Amino acid sequence: MATMPADRSPDSTLALLRAGYRFIGERCDRYGSDIFRTRILLAPTVCLRGRPAAELFYDNERFQRATAMPLRVQRTLTGRDGVQGLDGPEHADRKAMLMSIMTPTAIRRLGQLFDDEWQTRLTGWEGAGPVRLYDELGRLLTQVVFAWAGVPLPTSQVERRAVELHAMIEAPAVVGPRHWRGRLARYRAERWLADLVERTRVGTAPAPAGSALAVIAEHRDGRGDLLPRRVAAVELLNVLRPVVAIDQYVAFAALALHDHPAWRDRVRDDDQATEHFVQEVRRYYPFFPMAAARVRRSFDWQGHHFPRGRRVLLDLYGTNHHPSLWPQPELFRPERFADREIDPFALIPQGGGEHWAGHRCAGEWITIDLMKRAVTNLTSSMRYDVPVQDLALDLHRMPALPPLGLTLTNIRRTAQFDDDRARSTR
């Protein structure tokens, strides 16, 4: 049996919080191994990266998700008893419920709402002075996804809900006030949405047919029971929150267009180039750092023993930057996708494996579609300046963003914007 490299610290929780996205990758490089053991929150933990590791990690016969995610993550980001922490038939049932919302027609409708709202807000951005793109995107996506999901949201409440959702997203990897704000935001959102689910069920707040609210409120599990109202609220947040989190990727796409201006012309009116660009943004920039599972039953792999119950962390960011998978991984090169198929265990910014039966993000297709639409809007519908500012990404911070959220100035509409608006009003 091979000796698994071990992190030297008796507990690496603080080191993980300090190192952020590079915690696993730096240690793998140090030990010359894509696997090592450590302790996180005092619990023995195995850390992995790379394609073979991803293929192993998403083997549902060997791993389970129940109890794998630390409570601080469940109480802020994912919620308790949601699809991310389920296994077996219960997971299959819940995942099928969420996937039923992600039809091509529904995704196109969300995309059209996104485009329409972008065009509306662009009129306001023009001549409005500096615009912090990340903040604007958070409000835009909040308004759009709530409308799409059938969740009533007055305009006066958009800012509040966007702030709450961002608090949940940012809370797992921080301590102190920011963490507690995330926990409070989740508590308030779950209570509000649980009440909405109940009112939808009794008919006092009817939801549009096929909307996320209707599907989740009316869903019956394998026993024929409605989901508990709190669990239904958790799953509704599992639709709303990830869509709002796409603001990170859109901000990264805008940053990539700024850093690599030749791609502005290449993606304009070229869907294939836009696809390659978006996939490289997803590979290159940091999103969710890692995924967690527990060993279902003891097994050996590549000479290493995995005891039953051991927590395992898969490095999503590190796998997307692994040199054996991605030549020159620290270079932004969208053309790398021109002649390669998407490997579900190599490109894993939103998890790996298969969508329907596995734990890959149900909203990945939405992410790609909205990113492509955003790139088109940024390059075809508007022109803008990027003033001198600190655009360095701090990979120690999770989630990582440009410090000022990418500030734009001198925003103006293009002739194509006016043509598109004229066509839409005919």
Beta strands, then each sheet from edge to edge (+ up, - down):
strand 1: 35-40
strand 2: 43-48
strand 3: 63-64
strand 4: 131-132
strand 5: 290-295
strand 6: 299-301
strand 7: 304-306
strand 8: 311-315
strand 9: 382-385
strand 10: 407-413
sheet 1: 1+ 2- 8- 5+ 3-
sheet 2: 4+ 10- 9+
sheet 3: 6+ 7-
end
